[in-house]
Amino acid sequence: MTQGPDLLLLSNWQNFYMLLGTAAATLTGLMFVATTLIAGIDAHLPTLNAAVSAFNTPTVVHFGTVLLLAGVLSAPWQTFSSLSLLLAILGLGLVFYSVIVLRRMRRVPHYQMTLEDWSWYITFPLLANILLIVAAIVLLKNPPLALYIVGLAMMLLLIVGIRNAWDMVTFLAVERSHSQNENKNVEVQEAGKTGRSKNKAGK
């Protein structure tokens, strides 16, 4: 059970945790705003629900994990043993969640996983989660190294979340534009049919 001066290491990381926690909280709020783009997409509800569960929700989870870690590591811990246990539980839970995300991605209708999506939505988040487990193991023997590993995991999750959020927002914006254009074309065609019908009736 580690106590005393080693715990002062956490205080040296407070600015780092505050910076990443603030960024994660801000980006989480923006994700809720970005999700409103879904309202303008003309697609089947089951398809949208499957896509949100596979791509949108995990991104929010990544940001939430960074925010949670920032808060947890900023707490006044008395021993590293309790922190180590918490990191291990969190890491294992997130690994299990990564498996769930993989299953959800494979169930999205009319979607074929690419190497890019496989890397950013599965591989990199899974790597960050495994790093948390490694940090939990190393923490009791080498706290300075463990905190660097946790910092790396947090940075990786934040970068993955930013990239995936941009990918999702770009995709939704394009799909929404296509849906609006298709609706306009349908309206124009219907208006043209109505005009021709009136002309025939007039004759």
RATA-V497326 format. One record per pair of residues at least 12 apart in sequence whose ideal C-beta (glycine too) atoms are under 8 Angstrom apart, sorted by the first residue. I is the first residue (numbers start at 1). J is the second residue. If there is no record, write none. Layout:
# RATA-V497326
i={I & I}
j={J & J}
This chain:
# RATA-V497326
i={1 & 1 & 1 & 2 & 2 & 2 & 2 & 2 & 3 & 3 & 6 & 6 & 7 & 7 & 7 & 7 & 9 & 9 & 9 & 10 & 10 & 10 & 10 & 13 & 13 & 13 & 14 & 16 & 17 & 17 & 17 & 17 & 18 & 18 & 20 & 20 & 20 & 20 & 20 & 21 & 21 & 21 & 21 & 21 & 23 & 23 & 24 & 24 & 24 & 24 & 24 & 24 & 24 & 25 & 25 & 27 & 27 & 27 & 27 & 27 & 28 & 28 & 28 & 28 & 30 & 31 & 31 & 31 & 31 & 31 & 34 & 34 & 34 & 34 & 35 & 35 & 37 & 37 & 37 & 37 & 38 & 38 & 40 & 40 & 40 & 41 & 41 & 41 & 41 & 42 & 42 & 42 & 43 & 43 & 44 & 46 & 47 & 47 & 47 & 50 & 50 & 50 & 50 & 51 & 51 & 53 & 54 & 54 & 54 & 54 & 54 & 54 & 55 & 55 & 55 & 55 & 56 & 58 & 58 & 58 & 58 & 58 & 59 & 59 & 59 & 59 & 61 & 61 & 62 & 62 & 62 & 62 & 62 & 62 & 63 & 63 & 63 & 65 & 65 & 65 & 66 & 66 & 66 & 66 & 68 & 69 & 69 & 69 & 69 & 70 & 72 & 73 & 73 & 80 & 80 & 80 & 81 & 83 & 84 & 84 & 84 & 84 & 85 & 86 & 87 & 87 & 87 & 87 & 87 & 87 & 88 & 88 & 88 & 88 & 90 & 91 & 91 & 91 & 91 & 91 & 91 & 91 & 92 & 94 & 94 & 94 & 94 & 95 & 95 & 95 & 95 & 98 & 98 & 98 & 98 & 101 & 101 & 101 & 102 & 105 & 105 & 105 & 120 & 120 & 120 & 120 & 121 & 124 & 124 & 125 & 125 & 127 & 128 & 128 & 128 & 128 & 128 & 129 & 131 & 131 & 131 & 131 & 131 & 132 & 132 & 134 & 135 & 135 & 135 & 135}
j={79 & 80 & 81 & 79 & 80 & 81 & 140 & 143 & 78 & 79 & 80 & 143 & 77 & 78 & 79 & 80 & 143 & 144 & 147 & 73 & 74 & 77 & 147 & 73 & 147 & 151 & 74 & 151 & 69 & 70 & 73 & 74 & 70 & 74 & 66 & 70 & 154 & 155 & 158 & 66 & 67 & 70 & 71 & 74 & 66 & 158 & 63 & 64 & 66 & 67 & 70 & 158 & 161 & 63 & 67 & 63 & 158 & 161 & 162 & 165 & 60 & 63 & 64 & 67 & 165 & 56 & 59 & 60 & 63 & 165 & 165 & 168 & 169 & 172 & 52 & 56 & 169 & 172 & 173 & 176 & 52 & 172 & 176 & 179 & 180 & 172 & 175 & 176 & 179 & 179 & 182 & 183 & 175 & 179 & 109 & 109 & 108 & 109 & 110 & 104 & 107 & 108 & 109 & 108 & 111 & 104 & 101 & 104 & 105 & 107 & 108 & 121 & 105 & 121 & 164 & 168 & 168 & 97 & 101 & 121 & 125 & 164 & 161 & 164 & 165 & 168 & 94 & 97 & 125 & 157 & 158 & 160 & 161 & 164 & 157 & 158 & 161 & 90 & 94 & 157 & 154 & 157 & 158 & 161 & 90 & 90 & 150 & 153 & 154 & 154 & 86 & 147 & 150 & 139 & 140 & 143 & 140 & 139 & 136 & 137 & 139 & 140 & 136 & 136 & 132 & 133 & 135 & 136 & 139 & 150 & 132 & 133 & 136 & 137 & 132 & 129 & 130 & 131 & 132 & 133 & 135 & 136 & 133 & 125 & 128 & 129 & 132 & 126 & 129 & 130 & 133 & 122 & 125 & 126 & 129 & 121 & 122 & 125 & 122 & 117 & 121 & 122 & 160 & 163 & 164 & 167 & 164 & 156 & 160 & 157 & 160 & 156 & 153 & 154 & 156 & 157 & 160 & 153 & 149 & 150 & 152 & 153 & 156 & 150 & 153 & 149 & 147 & 149 & 150 & 153}
